[in-house]
Amino acid sequence: MRHLQNTGSFALPNQTSRAAGGAGLVKSIMTRTVHTCLLFLVLSAPTSVLAQNDNTGTNPASFTYDVRFYSEMADLDDPGGSLLTNNFELRWPLGRNVANLRGDESGSLFRDMGKKFGARIRMRYKSLSLDNPGAGAFGSSEVSGISDFDARVLFMAYASKNLIIIPGLEATFNTATNSALGSGKTLLQPQIFAVIPAILGGTSLFAPGYQYVFDITGDGPDVRRSQIDLYFVWLLAKGKYWLIVDPQIILDHETKKEPALIEVEWGFMIAPAAGISTYVRPGVGIGSDKPYSWNFEAGLKFVWR
């Protein structure tokens, strides 16, 4: 459904402070992430991606034209309250048909660009309600408005029959109309993930991913965190249904907290030929640092090639 994209769930209304010794760890993580991405870019060969005939939108390595509308409700654990997030996403294969507008199929540098690059933009509208009126620094128990806007580009660095490697870069912009609805910072989020097909059966895939999130400007609390996403998908009934199990772990290098959660998604195709599908996605927080007690998401997708 959304691989390495649940960062919006963690921008909760709490205050953070810079932890001593965090700069060296941040520098080390950033350096290793950049070096890893560069290594894959240098060593990658122009191989074809795995054949993907389904239009469920569950394979993060399948760059399709894709529009998604989904809403998520979360029961906050600290501070107590609830958060409703309405999302709009647009995804597309970046560059597809750029050189073929006049039917020229030969000799163009950009001919297959859309098979190697994928882009996404996402907008959110949030409604936050806290249990205690006037809680914290926000001065109100209820606030609604536009949240942060983000954009992402992915590159298919390596593709073979048994493994796909995709690095990418995401940016989240400080566009929230209220400080309680966003991070208060502009963020950069380099990431890398792998896609391993048929690891748990012929219609399954496993896509583990890592994302490092850090702030570059803004007046909000400092942001330095690592996000680990373990993403399992099973297509059922010849792709008419799907099941996703998605454990996620956050390592907050500023607060030294380690929130975790697990979400399970069940989806089905409404109109397979047209690429129209819907899904439900409940989840629960795990551990003493959990971001929320539970959440529930429902959405509608339009996927075409």
Backbone torsions as a table, in degrees:
resi	resn	phi	psi	omega
1	MET	NA	-73.4	177.5
2	ARG	-131.1	97.4	-178.3
3	HIS	-84.9	127.8	-176.7
4	LEU	53.2	44.8	-177.6
5	GLN	-133.8	12.1	-177.2
6	ASN	-90.8	17.2	-176.1
7	THR	-61.8	-26.4	179.1
8	GLY	-61.4	-28.5	-179.2
9	SER	-69.4	-18.8	-174.6
10	PHE	-101.1	-2.8	176.4
11	ALA	-84.2	66.3	-174.6
12	LEU	-93.4	160.9	-174.6
13	PRO	-76.3	79.5	173.6
14	ASN	-141.2	162.0	-177.3
15	GLN	-101.0	141.3	177.2
16	THR	-125.5	159.9	177.7
17	SER	-135.9	156.6	-177.8
18	ARG	-72.0	129.6	179.7
19	ALA	-91.6	143.3	179.1
20	ALA	-63.7	139.2	178.2
21	GLY	82.2	0.6	-177.1
22	GLY	-72.3	-26.4	-175.4
23	ALA	-62.5	-42.9	-179.6
24	GLY	-65.3	-40.7	178.4
25	LEU	-65.1	-42.8	178.8
26	VAL	-60.1	-46.2	-179.0
27	LYS	-61.5	-40.8	-179.7
28	SER	-64.7	-45.0	-179.5
29	ILE	-64.7	-43.3	179.8
30	MET	-62.5	-44.0	-178.7
31	THR	-62.5	-45.2	-179.4
32	ARG	-65.9	-38.9	179.2
33	THR	-63.3	-45.6	179.9
34	VAL	-63.6	-44.5	-179.7
35	HIS	-62.8	-39.5	178.8
36	THR	-64.1	-44.4	179.4
37	CYS	-63.0	-43.1	179.4
38	LEU	-63.6	-38.5	-179.9
39	LEU	-61.7	-45.6	179.7
40	PHE	-66.3	-35.4	179.4
41	LEU	-66.5	-38.3	-178.1
42	VAL	-73.1	-41.4	-173.3
43	LEU	-88.0	-10.9	-174.7
44	SER	-69.2	148.0	176.9
45	ALA	-114.9	152.1	-177.9
46	PRO	-75.2	71.8	179.1
47	THR	-97.1	162.9	-177.3
48	SER	-83.6	147.8	178.4
49	VAL	-72.2	158.0	177.0
50	LEU	-58.5	142.7	177.6
51	ALA	-61.5	130.4	-178.0
52	GLN	-136.0	99.5	-174.8
53	ASN	-91.9	-12.0	-177.5
54	ASP	-82.6	156.5	176.6
55	ASN	-121.7	38.0	178.5
56	THR	-79.1	-18.5	-177.2
57	GLY	73.3	21.8	-177.6
58	THR	-97.4	-13.8	-179.2
59	ASN	-93.5	112.1	-177.4
60	PRO	-67.7	-12.0	178.5
61	ALA	-93.7	1.4	179.4
62	SER	-99.8	105.6	-176.5
63	PHE	-87.0	101.4	-177.9
64	THR	-121.9	167.0	168.0
65	TYR	-76.8	132.3	-162.8
66	ASP	-155.5	124.1	174.5
67	VAL	-121.8	132.3	-176.7
68	ARG	-133.3	137.7	171.8
69	PHE	-124.1	124.9	179.0
70	TYR	-152.6	151.1	179.8
71	SER	-123.4	140.8	-179.6
72	GLU	-129.8	129.5	173.6
73	MET	-111.1	132.4	-179.7
74	ALA	-128.7	137.3	174.7
75	ASP	-93.3	106.8	-173.4
76	LEU	-69.9	143.6	-179.6
77	ASP	-94.6	-40.4	-178.8
78	ASP	-151.6	109.3	-1.6
79	PRO	-75.9	161.6	-178.5
80	GLY	-68.9	144.3	179.7
81	GLY	153.7	-159.5	-179.8
82	SER	-140.9	156.0	179.8
83	LEU	-136.3	124.1	175.9
84	LEU	-111.4	124.6	-178.4
85	THR	-121.8	121.2	174.1
86	ASN	-102.0	126.2	-172.2
87	ASN	-118.5	145.1	169.2
88	PHE	-127.8	127.9	179.4
89	GLU	-125.2	142.6	172.1
90	LEU	-130.2	125.5	178.8
91	ARG	-124.3	148.6	177.4
92	TRP	-158.5	154.4	176.2
93	PRO	-76.2	106.6	-170.6
94	LEU	-64.7	115.1	175.0
95	GLY	98.9	-7.3	-178.6
96	ARG	-59.2	133.2	177.7
97	ASN	68.9	10.7	178.3
98	VAL	-59.7	-42.2	-177.0
99	ALA	-93.8	0.0	-172.9
100	ASN	-115.7	21.4	-177.7
101	LEU	-63.2	-27.6	179.7
102	ARG	-107.5	17.0	177.0
103	GLY	82.6	13.6	179.8
104	ASP	-81.0	111.0	-175.2
105	GLU	-102.8	5.8	-172.0
106	SER	-124.2	141.0	165.1
107	GLY	69.9	16.5	-178.2
108	SER	-99.0	135.9	177.2
109	LEU	-61.1	-30.5	-173.8
110	PHE	-98.7	9.8	-172.5
111	ARG	-56.7	-47.7	-177.1
112	ASP	-110.5	24.0	-176.3
113	MET	-58.8	-37.4	-178.1
114	GLY	-69.4	-14.5	175.3
115	LYS	-82.6	-16.9	-176.2
116	LYS	-106.2	-23.6	-176.3
117	PHE	-123.0	139.7	175.8
118	GLY	-132.9	142.4	-177.5
119	ALA	-124.9	156.8	177.5
120	ARG	-151.4	140.7	168.5
121	ILE	-124.4	150.4	-177.3
122	ARG	-144.0	135.7	176.7
123	MET	-124.1	147.6	-176.8
124	ARG	-134.5	148.5	169.4
125	TYR	-125.4	123.5	-173.6
126	LYS	-116.9	148.6	172.7
127	SER	-128.5	115.3	-176.3
128	LEU	-110.1	132.2	177.1
129	SER	-131.2	122.1	179.4
130	LEU	-103.4	149.6	-176.3
131	ASP	-67.2	-36.7	-176.6
132	ASN	-103.5	119.1	-178.6
133	PRO	-56.9	137.5	178.5
134	GLY	68.8	24.9	-173.4
135	ALA	-68.0	144.9	169.6
136	GLY	60.5	-147.0	-176.1
137	ALA	-89.1	2.8	-171.5
138	PHE	-92.4	-16.4	172.1
139	GLY	72.1	5.6	-179.7
140	SER	-155.2	150.4	179.5
141	SER	-85.7	-16.1	-179.7
142	GLU	-137.6	134.6	177.9
143	VAL	-152.0	141.0	179.0
144	SER	-135.5	153.2	177.0
145	GLY	162.3	-175.1	179.3
146	ILE	-71.7	137.4	177.8
147	SER	-100.7	-168.4	-178.2
148	ASP	-66.7	149.0	177.5
149	PHE	-103.9	139.6	178.2
150	ASP	-134.6	156.5	179.5
151	ALA	-140.3	149.3	-175.5
152	ARG	-145.0	146.3	172.3
153	VAL	-128.0	132.2	176.8
154	LEU	-114.8	149.8	177.9
155	PHE	-128.9	126.4	178.0
156	MET	-80.8	93.1	-173.2
157	ALA	-76.4	-31.9	-177.3
158	TYR	-150.6	135.7	178.4
159	ALA	-143.9	125.9	174.5
160	SER	-137.3	-175.3	-178.3
161	LYS	-64.2	-32.1	-172.2
162	ASN	-112.5	-4.4	-174.7
163	LEU	-158.2	137.5	171.5
164	ILE	-126.6	135.5	177.9
165	ILE	-118.5	126.9	-176.3
166	ILE	-133.1	108.3	167.9
167	PRO	-88.1	164.7	179.5
168	GLY	-165.7	171.5	177.8
169	LEU	-136.4	129.0	179.0
170	GLU	-119.5	146.0	175.2
171	ALA	-129.6	133.0	175.8
172	THR	-112.3	125.8	-173.1
173	PHE	-102.9	141.9	-175.2
174	ASN	-77.7	80.1	-176.7
175	THR	-113.1	4.7	-176.3
176	ALA	-63.8	139.5	179.8
177	THR	-78.4	-11.9	177.3
178	ASN	-144.8	140.8	-176.0
179	SER	-60.8	-24.2	179.7
180	ALA	-74.8	-12.7	-174.0
181	LEU	-103.0	1.3	180.0
182	GLY	-151.3	-172.4	-177.8
183	SER	-84.7	-16.1	-175.5
184	GLY	74.9	9.7	-177.3
185	LYS	-138.1	156.6	164.1
186	THR	-90.4	129.0	-171.1
187	LEU	-117.7	147.0	167.2
188	LEU	-112.9	142.5	-173.2
189	GLN	-139.8	77.7	173.0
190	PRO	-64.8	146.5	-176.8
191	GLN	-149.1	162.3	173.7
192	ILE	-152.3	138.5	176.6
193	PHE	-145.7	160.8	178.3
194	ALA	-117.3	153.3	173.4
195	VAL	-123.3	120.0	-179.2
196	ILE	-118.3	109.9	-176.8
197	PRO	-80.4	155.3	170.7
198	ALA	57.0	27.2	-178.3
199	ILE	-72.4	-26.8	178.9
200	LEU	-127.4	39.3	-178.3
201	GLY	124.5	162.8	-172.1
202	GLY	-64.7	-24.7	-178.8
203	THR	-109.0	21.2	-178.5
204	SER	-107.5	163.8	167.7
205	LEU	-149.7	153.7	178.0
206	PHE	-123.9	127.1	-176.2
207	ALA	-131.4	79.1	176.5
208	PRO	-72.8	142.8	-177.6
209	GLY	-143.6	156.9	176.7
210	TYR	-132.5	135.6	177.8
211	GLN	-135.7	134.2	175.8
212	TYR	-110.1	128.1	-174.8
213	VAL	-116.1	127.2	177.1
214	PHE	-146.3	152.5	-178.5
215	ASP	-89.4	151.7	177.4
216	ILE	-121.9	-20.9	177.8
217	THR	-164.5	159.1	178.4
218	GLY	125.2	167.4	-175.1
219	ASP	-101.1	-1.4	-178.0
220	GLY	-76.9	-178.0	178.6
221	PRO	-61.5	149.9	178.0
222	ASP	-61.4	141.5	-178.0
223	VAL	-123.7	120.4	173.1
224	ARG	-148.2	108.6	179.9
225	ARG	-151.1	155.0	173.3
226	SER	-110.5	141.0	-179.1
227	GLN	-125.2	124.2	179.6
228	ILE	-112.8	126.2	-174.7
229	ASP	-123.9	121.6	176.8
230	LEU	-110.2	113.4	-164.2
231	TYR	-124.1	114.4	-179.8
232	PHE	-115.4	135.9	179.5
233	VAL	-130.9	138.0	170.4
234	TRP	-126.8	125.1	171.0
235	LEU	-89.5	133.8	-174.5
236	LEU	-123.4	154.2	177.4
237	ALA	51.7	49.2	178.0
238	LYS	59.0	37.1	176.2
239	GLY	87.7	3.9	178.8
240	LYS	-73.9	-32.6	177.8
241	TYR	-125.1	163.3	172.3
242	TRP	-148.9	156.2	176.9
243	LEU	-128.4	131.4	177.3
244	ILE	-123.6	133.9	170.5
245	VAL	-118.5	123.7	-168.5
246	ASP	-135.6	84.5	172.2
247	PRO	-75.4	142.8	-179.5
248	GLN	-138.7	139.8	179.7
249	ILE	-127.8	133.2	179.0
250	ILE	-115.3	130.3	175.1
251	LEU	-111.2	101.3	-177.8
252	ASP	-85.7	109.2	-175.6
253	HIS	-79.1	-11.0	177.7
254	GLU	-87.6	-47.5	-176.0
255	THR	-96.3	-8.5	-176.1
256	LYS	64.5	19.9	175.5
257	LYS	-90.8	158.3	-178.2
258	GLU	-133.8	70.0	178.2
259	PRO	-66.7	148.3	179.2
260	ALA	-145.1	158.1	178.7
261	LEU	-157.4	164.8	173.8
262	ILE	-138.3	134.1	179.7
263	GLU	-123.9	147.2	178.4
264	VAL	-127.5	129.6	-177.5
265	GLU	-117.7	137.0	173.6
266	TRP	-124.3	122.9	-178.4
267	GLY	-134.1	161.5	177.7
268	PHE	-149.3	153.1	179.9
269	MET	-80.8	124.4	174.3
270	ILE	-79.8	-47.0	178.3
271	ALA	-137.2	89.0	-174.3
272	PRO	-54.8	-43.1	-177.2
273	ALA	-63.8	-32.4	-179.2
274	ALA	-92.0	-5.6	179.0
275	GLY	73.0	29.7	-179.7
276	ILE	-101.7	126.9	-177.8
277	SER	-144.9	165.9	176.6
278	THR	-140.8	165.5	-177.3
279	TYR	-159.9	162.9	168.8
280	VAL	-126.2	148.0	-172.6
281	ARG	-145.2	87.6	174.2
282	PRO	-81.7	157.7	178.5
283	GLY	-154.8	164.3	177.5
284	VAL	-136.8	145.8	172.7
285	GLY	-79.1	154.0	-176.5
286	ILE	-128.9	135.9	173.6
287	GLY	87.5	175.5	-176.5
288	SER	-72.1	-21.0	-179.3
289	ASP	-100.2	15.7	-174.2
290	LYS	-57.5	140.8	-177.8
291	PRO	-71.8	-26.4	177.0
292	TYR	-157.1	162.7	178.8
293	SER	-73.5	-46.8	177.9
294	TRP	-153.4	161.3	173.1
295	ASN	-143.2	160.9	177.5
296	PHE	-145.6	129.3	-177.7
297	GLU	-126.9	144.7	174.7
298	ALA	-139.8	143.4	-175.4
299	GLY	-153.2	169.9	178.8
300	LEU	-131.3	134.5	-177.4
301	LYS	-126.5	144.3	172.9
302	PHE	-124.5	112.1	-174.4
303	VAL	-122.7	127.5	175.1
304	TRP	-146.7	168.1	-174.4
305	ARG	-113.3	NA	NA
